[in-house]
Amino acid sequence: MKKLFFFICLLFAVSIPVIADDGGSGSSPPSLFASLSLFVPATVVVTQFILRFVHVEKWKQGVSWAVAIVLSVIGFLLRAGMFAELTLVHAVLYGAAGGLAANGVFDIPFIQKLLDTYLPKKKAYT
């Protein structure tokens, strides 16, 4: 009975994006790059997926940091979300910050404030 309930909940959870779709132009696939708050959980999910196949006990945090940096470089190459206006160095710094937040070293608001303080802002050209 528990398996049936779990299966029904899973089907409902998978169908939510289809129900919520307004039929417009479509959503952008790299939506996980929209902000640091979406980037950190994506880093955790990808890291846990990788750790299922690669069994490393001592280097779990290192794998998480590497995954965060690789995801940030992918976001930079796709020019997606928060990486659209950044340089490669800034994207790697955002990836390192996302890795720190994914491991629970710092929380997201602290890292966002730190990044906003030390990384230069892009000027809007009109």
Secondary structure, DSSP 4 states (H G I P E B T S, - for coil): -HHHHHHHHHHHHHHHHHHH--SSS---TTGGGS-HHHHHHHHHHHHHHHHHHS--STTHHHHHHHHHHHHHHHHHHHT-GGGTT--HHHHHHHHHHHHHHHTTSS-HHHHHHHHHHHSPPPPPP-
